[in-house]
Amino acid sequence: MAGESQDNVWPLPKFYFKVEVDGGIAASFQEVSGLDIETDVYEYRHGDSPDFSTIKMPGLKKSSDVTLKKGIFTTDVQFFEWFNEIKLNTIERKTVTIMLLNESGDSEIVWTLANAFPKQVQGTDLNSTSSDAAIETLVLAHEGLTISTP
């Protein structure tokens, strides 16, 4: 009705976030995607089941790769240097924390990637007829995603 106050429960906006990487790597990212978790589903039916259908059971959990995009700045090659450390299955794995922030800058939801390492670093495309910013893409593989609230 007119004149009533509106509730103050609103979804958080997705444009205010921060990414922290162990080991002092810090950057401001334009976009983060791939914060997905899913589980395999196994179907099974034992031989003396009276039902003429299978049952579904949860299997192993899996997480997708996380993609981060950011602007390229002069002398900013820290992710490429991290990627270049890969030698014969050895790489320094890091914990990556992605925080969705409220209007005060405090974290509301935290996604933590365990044992993350760069799977791909993609430089920008170059186009002489465009005035867009140069954007670098970093794809991280990891061994698990946890979600928490402070």
Secondary structure, 3 states (H helix, E strand, C coil): CCCCCCCCCCCCCCCCEEEEEHHHCECCCCEEECCCEEEEEEEECCCCCCCCCCEEEEEEEEECCEEEEEECCCCCCHHHHHHHCCECCECCCEEEEEEEECCCCCEEEEEEEEEEEEEEEECCCCCCCCCCCCEEEEEEECCCEEEECC
